[in-house]
Amino acid sequence: MVLSEHILSVLRAKNVPSHVQIELTKRCNWRCKFCYAECDEDDGLDTATLFTLLDDLKRIGTIEINFTGGEPLLKRRCIEIFERAKSLGFGLSLNTNGSLINEKNYRQLSELFSRIEISLHSGIESEHDQIVQRTGAWKKTVDAIKLLTEANVKVLMKCVLTQETLNSLNSLNLLSKSLGVELVVDYNITSTYSGNTKPLQYKLTNEQISKLIETDKSVVYKVSDDYIEENYKKRKLSDGICRAGRTSAFIDAEGNVFPCIIFKDTSVPENSGGYTENIKTKPFENIWKDNSLFHEIRALSAADFDKCLSCEIDNYCIKCIAKNYKASGDLSKPQKDFCIQAHSTYGCLAERKY
């Protein structure tokens, strides 16, 4: 489900969290080398708490829910949770590695979800299995994609590009075309939630990212004409600030509430006077309406990004307030990386006169 800018502006004015991402579990059957999530055997919130949360979200006007993990299909009683959400009328999407989708469950999942985002990090089987540290993972995921496309589910194939897989991106492009699914490439690799910097060794340099954007247009957030129209030209109609904390929120497996998943970092609550609150001790609606960090975010306006307003390519820049906040404690202070990537994106799209 794609909400128009008009609908989003109305929901924002009414202070409605239209999109909520729920981390169902910290359990995962992959061990991706670049992962920030620090998965373990914590299965997350109990079913009753999740049902109450879903009821609360329905009451306050949430439209879309995205279930993620960990691997959400490892969540105990996950199908019951999905069915409850579906019965309440939410538009549902799922982030999964796909390895647990098979002949027995793919039709049921296709009826529950309008979109399923599946992680696949290389078009080369051995390379993929090596980086997720699970033999046979690639084949299971590719088989799942084939089953879901057969059931006419919208599938997004998502790749986190690393130093190890950079040179094989073309193989993944070819695979996505042969499977008939859209490929979304991400090169943002961060420290883990607890601050462990080990994943950063797999991160591309700014120079590699710039070169990649200039030479492989599939990397520029999918540069189809429709995507450019929606995400670059029409961005001029909004205030240019991301939706985190304004029309969207993230709830982790322990029940902590954040403006988005990028805000989930031990350094953020620690440095901000205890912004994190939990649905086990306070209803989500109260956190959404009363939390001081959410209020701080909603007080932002385009004028707060004064260094960006005069920039001729402001429309091509993703202003990530979470990354700003982590780096400097200032929601509106842009990071150098954003500027570098925006110039590369603009250079790529300028060829198409947008």
C-alpha positions as CSV (number, residue, x, y, z in Angstrom):
1,M,0.0,0.0,0.0
2,V,1.4,3.4,-1.0
3,L,-0.1,6.4,0.7
4,S,-0.2,9.7,-1.2
5,E,1.5,12.8,0.0
6,H,-1.9,14.4,0.6
7,I,-3.0,11.5,2.8
8,L,0.3,11.6,4.7
9,S,0.0,15.3,5.3
10,V,-3.5,14.9,6.7
11,L,-2.4,12.1,9.0
12,R,0.6,14.1,10.1
13,A,-1.6,17.1,10.9
14,K,-3.8,14.8,13.0
15,N,-0.7,13.2,14.7
16,V,-1.6,9.7,13.4
17,P,1.1,7.0,13.1
18,S,0.0,5.7,9.7
19,H,2.9,3.2,9.4
20,V,4.3,1.1,12.3
21,Q,7.1,-1.4,12.1
22,I,7.0,-4.2,14.7
23,E,10.1,-6.4,15.5
24,L,8.4,-9.6,16.4
25,T,11.4,-11.6,17.6
26,K,15.2,-11.4,18.0
27,R,15.6,-15.0,16.9
28,C,17.1,-15.6,13.5
29,N,18.4,-18.6,11.6
30,W,21.0,-16.6,9.7
31,R,24.1,-14.9,11.0
32,C,24.8,-12.2,8.5
33,K,28.2,-10.7,9.0
34,F,27.1,-7.1,8.5
35,C,24.0,-7.3,10.7
36,Y,23.3,-4.7,13.3
37,A,20.5,-6.6,15.1
38,E,22.5,-8.8,17.5
39,C,19.9,-11.6,17.3
40,D,19.6,-14.1,20.1
41,E,16.9,-16.5,21.4
42,D,14.6,-13.9,22.8
43,D,11.2,-14.6,21.2
44,G,9.9,-11.1,22.0
45,L,6.6,-9.9,23.4
46,D,4.0,-12.4,24.3
47,T,1.0,-12.9,22.0
48,A,-1.5,-11.2,24.4
49,T,0.6,-8.1,24.5
50,L,0.9,-8.0,20.8
51,F,-2.8,-8.4,20.3
52,T,-3.4,-5.4,22.7
53,L,-0.9,-3.4,20.7
54,L,-2.7,-4.2,17.5
55,D,-6.0,-3.2,19.0
56,D,-4.4,0.1,20.2
57,L,-3.0,0.8,16.7
58,K,-6.3,0.2,15.1
59,R,-8.1,2.6,17.4
60,I,-5.7,5.5,16.8
61,G,-5.8,5.1,13.1
62,T,-2.7,3.2,11.9
63,I,-3.1,2.0,8.4
64,E,0.0,-0.1,7.6
65,I,2.1,-2.6,9.7
66,N,5.4,-4.1,8.7
67,F,6.5,-7.2,10.6
68,T,10.3,-7.7,10.9
69,G,12.8,-9.4,13.1
70,G,15.2,-11.2,13.6
71,E,13.4,-13.7,11.3
72,P,9.7,-13.0,12.0
73,L,8.6,-16.4,10.8
74,L,10.5,-17.9,13.7
75,K,8.2,-16.1,16.1
76,R,6.0,-18.5,18.1
77,R,2.4,-18.2,17.0
78,C,3.3,-15.8,14.3
79,I,0.5,-16.9,12.0
80,E,-2.0,-16.1,14.7
81,I,-0.5,-12.6,15.0
82,F,-0.6,-12.0,11.3
83,E,-4.2,-13.2,11.1
84,R,-5.2,-10.9,13.9
85,A,-3.6,-7.9,12.2
86,K,-5.3,-8.8,8.9
87,S,-8.7,-9.2,10.6
88,L,-8.3,-5.6,11.9
89,G,-8.0,-4.3,8.4
90,F,-4.3,-3.3,8.4
91,G,-2.3,-3.4,5.2
92,L,0.5,-5.8,6.0
93,S,4.1,-6.3,4.8
94,L,6.7,-8.7,5.9
95,N,10.5,-8.5,6.0
96,T,12.0,-12.0,5.9
97,N,15.0,-14.0,4.7
98,G,12.5,-16.3,3.0
99,S,14.2,-19.5,4.1
100,L,11.2,-20.7,6.0
101,I,8.7,-20.1,3.2
102,N,7.8,-23.4,1.5
103,E,5.1,-25.4,-0.3
104,K,3.2,-25.7,3.0
105,N,2.8,-22.1,3.9
106,Y,3.4,-19.8,0.9
107,R,-0.3,-19.6,-0.1
108,Q,-1.3,-18.7,3.4
109,L,1.3,-16.0,3.6
110,S,0.4,-14.7,0.1
111,E,-3.2,-14.1,1.4
112,L,-2.0,-12.3,4.5
113,F,0.6,-9.9,3.0
114,S,0.3,-7.5,0.2
115,R,4.1,-7.2,0.0
116,I,6.9,-9.4,1.1
117,E,10.5,-8.1,1.3
118,I,13.1,-10.9,1.0
119,S,16.8,-10.6,1.8
120,L,19.2,-12.0,-0.8
121,H,22.7,-10.6,-0.7
122,S,24.4,-12.0,-3.8
123,G,23.5,-13.6,-7.1
124,I,26.3,-16.1,-6.5
125,E,25.1,-19.0,-4.2
126,S,28.4,-19.7,-2.5
127,E,29.1,-16.0,-1.9
128,H,25.7,-15.4,-0.4
129,D,25.8,-18.4,1.9
130,Q,29.3,-17.4,3.1
131,I,28.2,-13.9,4.2
132,V,25.0,-15.1,5.9
133,Q,27.0,-18.0,7.4
134,R,24.4,-20.7,6.5
135,T,25.0,-23.4,3.8
136,G,22.0,-23.9,1.6
137,A,20.4,-20.5,2.5
138,W,20.6,-19.1,-1.0
139,K,18.6,-21.9,-2.6
140,K,15.9,-21.8,0.0
141,T,15.4,-18.1,-0.5
142,V,15.4,-18.3,-4.3
143,D,12.8,-21.1,-4.1
144,A,10.7,-19.0,-1.8
145,I,10.7,-16.1,-4.2
146,K,9.6,-18.4,-7.0
147,L,6.7,-19.7,-4.9
148,L,5.5,-16.2,-3.9
149,T,5.7,-14.8,-7.5
150,E,3.6,-17.8,-8.6
151,A,1.0,-16.7,-6.0
152,N,1.1,-13.2,-7.4
153,V,2.6,-11.6,-4.3
154,K,4.5,-8.4,-4.7
155,V,8.1,-9.4,-3.8
156,L,11.0,-7.0,-3.2
157,M,14.4,-8.6,-3.3
158,K,16.6,-6.7,-0.9
159,C,20.4,-6.8,-0.9
160,V,22.8,-5.2,1.6
161,L,25.9,-4.5,-0.5
162,T,29.2,-5.2,1.2
163,Q,32.9,-5.2,0.4
164,E,32.6,-8.9,-0.3
165,T,29.7,-8.7,-2.7
166,L,30.3,-5.4,-4.5
167,N,31.9,-7.0,-7.6
168,S,29.1,-9.5,-8.0
169,L,26.2,-7.0,-8.1
170,N,25.6,-7.6,-11.8
171,S,24.8,-11.3,-11.0
172,L,22.1,-10.2,-8.6
173,N,20.6,-7.8,-11.1
174,L,20.4,-10.7,-13.6
175,L,18.9,-13.0,-11.0
176,S,16.2,-10.4,-10.1
177,K,15.3,-10.0,-13.8
178,S,15.1,-13.8,-14.3
179,L,12.8,-14.1,-11.3
180,G,10.7,-11.2,-12.3
181,V,11.1,-9.2,-9.1
182,E,12.3,-5.8,-8.2
183,L,15.8,-5.5,-6.6
184,V,16.4,-2.9,-3.9
185,V,20.1,-2.3,-3.1
186,D,21.1,-0.9,0.3
187,Y,24.7,0.1,1.2
188,N,24.0,1.5,4.7
189,I,25.9,-0.6,7.2
190,T,26.0,0.5,10.8
191,S,27.4,-0.6,14.2
192,T,25.3,-3.0,16.2
193,Y,22.6,-1.9,18.6
194,S,25.1,-2.1,21.5
195,G,27.7,-0.2,19.6
196,N,29.9,-3.0,18.3
197,T,31.7,-1.7,15.2
198,K,32.6,-5.0,13.7
199,P,30.0,-4.8,10.9
200,L,31.6,-1.6,9.6
201,Q,34.5,-3.5,8.1
202,Y,32.0,-4.6,5.4
203,K,30.8,-1.1,4.6
204,L,31.5,0.5,1.2
205,T,33.5,3.8,1.2
206,N,31.9,7.0,0.0
207,E,34.0,6.8,-3.1
208,Q,32.8,3.3,-3.9
209,I,29.2,4.4,-3.3
210,S,29.5,7.4,-5.6
211,K,31.1,5.3,-8.3
212,L,28.4,2.7,-7.9
213,I,25.6,5.2,-8.2
214,E,27.2,6.7,-11.3
215,T,27.7,3.4,-13.1
216,D,24.8,1.2,-11.9
217,K,21.5,3.0,-11.9
218,S,19.8,0.1,-10.1
219,V,21.4,1.4,-6.9
220,V,19.8,4.8,-6.9
221,Y,16.8,3.6,-4.9
222,K,15.5,2.0,-8.1
223,V,15.4,4.7,-10.7
224,S,12.3,3.7,-12.6
225,D,10.4,6.7,-14.0
226,D,7.6,6.1,-11.5
227,Y,10.0,6.0,-8.6
228,I,11.7,9.2,-9.6
229,E,8.3,10.9,-10.0
230,E,7.2,9.8,-6.6
231,N,10.5,10.2,-4.6
232,Y,12.3,13.1,-6.2
233,K,10.0,15.4,-8.2
234,K,7.1,15.2,-5.8
235,R,9.3,15.6,-2.7
236,K,9.1,19.3,-3.5
237,L,5.5,19.2,-2.4
238,S,6.4,18.1,1.2
239,D,8.6,19.7,3.8
240,G,11.4,17.3,2.9
241,I,11.7,15.8,6.4
242,C,11.5,12.1,6.9
243,R,8.4,10.5,8.4
244,A,10.0,9.0,11.5
245,G,8.2,10.0,14.6
246,R,5.7,12.0,12.6
247,T,3.7,9.4,10.7
248,S,5.7,6.2,11.5
249,A,7.2,4.4,14.5
250,F,9.3,1.3,15.3
251,I,8.6,-1.1,18.2
252,D,11.3,-3.5,19.1
253,A,11.0,-7.1,20.3
254,E,11.2,-6.0,23.9
255,G,8.4,-3.4,23.5
256,N,10.6,-0.3,23.3
257,V,9.2,2.5,21.1
258,F,11.4,4.5,18.7
259,P,10.6,7.0,15.9
260,C,12.3,4.5,13.5
261,I,14.6,1.5,13.6
262,I,17.7,3.7,13.2
263,F,17.0,5.4,16.5
264,K,17.4,2.0,18.2
265,D,20.9,2.4,19.5
266,T,22.1,2.2,23.1
267,S,23.9,5.6,22.6
268,V,20.7,7.5,21.8
269,P,18.7,6.8,24.9
270,E,21.8,7.1,27.0
271,N,22.7,10.6,25.7
272,S,19.2,11.9,25.5
273,G,17.9,11.7,29.0
274,G,16.0,8.5,28.7
275,Y,13.8,9.0,25.6
276,T,12.9,5.3,25.3
277,E,9.6,4.1,26.7
278,N,8.0,0.7,26.6
279,I,4.5,-0.5,25.8
280,K,4.6,-3.0,28.7
281,T,4.6,0.0,31.1
282,K,2.8,2.6,29.1
283,P,0.2,2.3,26.2
284,F,1.6,3.0,22.8
285,E,-0.9,5.8,22.2
286,N,0.4,7.7,25.3
287,I,4.0,7.2,24.2
288,W,3.2,8.4,20.7
289,K,1.5,11.5,22.0
290,D,3.6,12.4,25.0
291,N,7.2,11.3,24.5
292,S,9.7,14.2,24.5
293,L,11.7,12.9,21.5
294,F,8.7,12.5,19.4
295,H,7.7,16.1,20.3
296,E,11.2,17.3,19.4
297,I,10.9,15.7,16.0
298,R,7.5,17.1,15.3
299,A,8.7,20.6,16.1
300,L,11.1,20.4,13.2
301,S,10.4,22.4,10.1
302,A,12.2,22.8,6.8
303,A,13.7,26.0,8.1
304,D,15.6,24.0,10.7
305,F,17.7,22.6,7.8
306,D,19.0,26.0,6.9
307,K,22.2,24.6,5.4
308,C,20.2,22.6,3.0
309,L,17.5,25.1,1.9
310,S,19.9,27.0,-0.4
311,C,21.3,23.8,-2.0
312,E,20.3,23.3,-5.6
313,I,20.0,19.5,-5.1
314,D,18.2,19.6,-1.8
315,N,15.4,17.6,-3.4
316,Y,17.8,14.7,-4.0
317,C,18.9,14.5,-0.4
318,I,17.7,12.0,2.2
319,K,17.7,13.9,5.5
320,C,18.0,11.1,8.0
321,I,17.3,12.8,11.4
322,A,18.2,9.6,13.3
323,K,21.7,9.5,11.8
324,N,22.1,13.2,12.4
325,Y,21.1,12.7,16.0
326,K,23.5,9.7,16.5
327,A,26.4,11.6,15.1
328,S,26.0,15.0,16.7
329,G,22.9,15.0,19.1
330,D,21.3,17.5,16.6
331,L,18.4,16.2,14.6
332,S,18.8,18.8,11.9
333,K,22.6,18.9,11.4
334,P,23.2,17.1,8.1
335,Q,26.1,14.6,7.8
336,K,28.7,14.8,5.1
337,D,27.8,11.3,3.8
338,F,24.4,12.5,2.8
339,C,25.8,15.4,0.8
340,I,28.2,13.1,-1.1
341,Q,25.5,10.6,-1.9
342,A,23.0,13.3,-2.9
343,H,25.5,14.7,-5.4
344,S,26.1,11.3,-6.9
345,T,22.3,10.6,-7.1
346,Y,21.7,14.0,-8.8
347,G,24.5,13.4,-11.3
348,C,22.9,10.0,-12.2
349,L,19.4,11.3,-12.5
350,A,20.3,14.5,-14.3
351,E,20.9,12.4,-17.4
352,R,17.2,11.8,-17.5
353,K,16.4,15.6,-17.1
354,Y,14.7,15.3,-13.7
